[in-house]
């Protein structure tokens, strides 16, 4: 596992797209985010990358990821 924190919008978008993920938010919440892989979750709505990034910024979150190709481990981390 090769962990890295990514904060730049382009890096986050690239990481998600390279792994065929979909940015999402739990329904009826403002800040509970997820990156979905392999199917939908009934209680999540898909977002655009831009919407996803804006919510992360508003909630002072960065993304901790496994940067190895094909790995999908990720975790949202509060900062600042």
C-alpha positions in Angstrom: 0.0 0.0 0.0 1.4 3.4 -1.0 -0.7 6.1 0.8 -0.8 9.7 -0.3 -2.9 12.7 0.6 -4.3 14.5 -2.5 -5.8 18.0 -2.3 -5.8 19.5 -5.8 -9.0 19.2 -7.7 -7.3 17.8 -10.8 -5.5 15.1 -8.8 -8.7 14.0 -7.0 -10.6 13.9 -10.3 -7.9 11.9 -12.0 -7.6 9.4 -9.1 -11.4 8.8 -9.3 -11.6 8.6 -13.1 -8.5 6.3 -13.4 -10.3 3.8 -11.1 -13.7 4.2 -12.7 -15.2 5.5 -9.5 -18.2 7.8 -9.1 -18.2 10.7 -6.6 -21.3 10.6 -4.5 -23.0 12.0 -1.4 -25.4 10.2 1.0 -29.0 11.4 0.4 -30.3 14.1 2.7 -26.8 15.1 4.0 -24.6 18.0 3.1 -21.2 16.4 3.8 -21.2 12.6 3.9 -19.2 11.8 0.8 -18.1 8.6 -0.9 -16.4 7.3 -4.0 -18.5 4.5 -5.4 -17.0 1.5 -7.2 -18.8 -1.5 -8.7 -22.4 -0.5 -8.5 -24.7 2.0 -6.9 -25.7 2.3 -3.3 -29.3 3.1 -2.8 -28.8 5.8 -0.2 -26.2 7.8 -2.2 -26.6 10.2 -5.1 -23.9 10.6 -7.8 -22.3 14.0 -8.0 -20.2 15.7 -10.6 -16.5 16.0 -9.8 -16.9 19.8 -9.4 -19.8 19.4 -6.9 -17.8 16.7 -5.0 -14.7 19.0 -4.8 -16.7 22.0 -3.6 -18.3 19.9 -0.8 -14.8 18.7 0.2 -13.5 22.2 0.3 -16.5 23.6 2.2 -16.0 20.9 4.8 -12.2 21.2 5.0 -11.6 17.7 3.8 -8.7 16.1 1.8 -8.5 12.6 0.4 -6.1 10.0 1.6 -5.6 7.4 -1.2 -3.6 4.4 -2.1 -1.8 5.6 -5.2 -0.9 2.2 -6.6 -2.6 1.5 -9.9 -6.0 -0.1 -9.6 -6.2 0.2 -5.8 -9.3 1.9 -4.5 -8.6 2.5 -0.8 -9.6 6.0 0.1 -10.5 7.9 3.2 -11.7 11.5 3.8 -9.6 13.4 6.3 -10.5 16.7 8.1 -7.8 19.4 7.9 -7.3 22.9 9.0 
